[in-house]
């Protein structure tokens, strides 16, 4: 889930939610919703801002989704 990835990478970098909010221009409460899975599909613009700030490629979220989908698709 995108929120889990964002939380993990944010914490690895020692960035608080408040700092990430300031750096991205995304409200702290909205970031919290994303991280807790309450907002599962943030807009691509918001997602790009967060990933850019955390210096992460977009593939960090798409590759996990594709892997999960592939396993489901080919599981007989």
N, C-alpha and C positions, 0 to 999 in steps of 0.2 A: 504494500500500500504506500502511496506517495507520502503520506504523513509520517509514517514510520521512518522512511528514508531521510526525509528532511530533518526530523528530530535527531536521528542518529548522527547525521553529518554536522548539524548545528552544534550538538554537544561535543563531538570530536574536536571541533574547532574552538570550543570554549566560548561560544557566542550565546548570549541570553536571548530570550524572546524579545525583550525590549530593544536590544541592540539590532537584532535582525529586522524588527519593525522599522527602526530608524533608517537602517541601511537600504531597505527595499521600498519604503513608502507604503507598505502593507500594514494595516492595523494589527496590533498585538493580539487582539481578540480573534481576528480572522486567521492569523497564523496559528493560534492555539486550536481553533476549530479544525484546521487542516491537519495538524499534527495528531489530534485526538480522533481523527477519522469522522468527525461530524460534518465536514465539508469534503466529500470524496473526490469531486471533480472541479477543482479551482480552474479558472480561465487559463488559457495558454499564456496570456500576458503576465498574469500573477506568477504562474509557475516558472516562466522564463526569468523573471526578476529575482525570484528566490534562488533558482539554480545558478544564475550568473553571480549573485552575491556570494554564494557558497562555493563558487568556482567549480561547479559540477556540470558535466555534459548532460544533455537531454536524455542520452541513452541510459543514464543511471536509473531513470524511472521506466523507460520503455522496454529495456532489456528484461527486467524482472517480469513485467506484464506479459511480454511475448513468450518467455520461458514457461510461465504458468499456463498461458493459453495453449501453447504447443503441447504440453503434457496432457491437458484435458482433451485436446483435439484428437490426439493419436492414441489415447487410452481406450482399449477395446474391452 
